[in-house]
């Protein structure tokens, strides 16, 4: 690893760590609010503004530059809130009265548990996406999640620890080498939760906002091999630190459905969720690379 990258990662780590300490002192509501304001101003220093603008323009070719800039700025506002809320994952986890997260479709989760089924939960990076897996495991779902390690190895060690402790204890690193662990957990009765909105080199090209994008085929492969139900889930911030988690009716594809059709349909669902509130999707991933 080049010295410049190590130095950059160290500086990022120190800055984020200082922020997290301050957020812990301020309390959940105030730190989430302040962080949203800070990151609306400085977010573009952490991710390429060019990529974000290109992505939004690809999805919304008719929007003006002013509208595109607003989506970008609002995205950073939500991104800032997510960062501050990492300090309070324990608080979200131990909330017994669903003070922070309203679950729509809880009966679907109960049905999955009562039938002792294991399914594939799919979603994307919507607002505080970490709270989806947290809520699923908290509700009693036996769950394994697939995650992509952060490029910054210093921050990644902290985030991995938080995820395993408060979000989902069964964390499986993204990549072909770990598919065996995923299948082992699934055969052992664990449902799987994964994001379908990141570019993956081992995926296939599938239509996404009228342009081909490499997309994971893991959900489609599980349908083909195990006749698995796919359960889409979505989270949105309704106000402040209040959220609504929506569990959709399971999609039962035919076992012999081709991988391209399944993958394309899931991308269509993802588009619809992004269109609900474009600012609450993270546009910084190089999706159409």
Buried (B, 14 or more C-beta within 10 A) or exposed (E): EEEEEEEEBEEBBEEBEEBBEBBEEBEBEEBBBBBBEBBBEEBBEBBEBEBBBBBBEBBBEEBEEEEBBBBBBBBBBBBBBBBBBBBBBEBBBEBEEEEBBEBEBBEBBEEBBEEEBBBBBBBBBBBBBBBBBBBBBBBEBBBBBBBBBBEBEBBBEBBBEBBEEBBBEBBBEBEEEEBEBBBEBBEEEBBBBBBBBBBBEEBBEBBBBEEEBBBBBBBBBBBBEBEBBBBBBBBBBEEEBEBEBBBBEBBEBEEEEEBBEBBBBBBEBBBEBBEEBBBBBBBBBEBBE
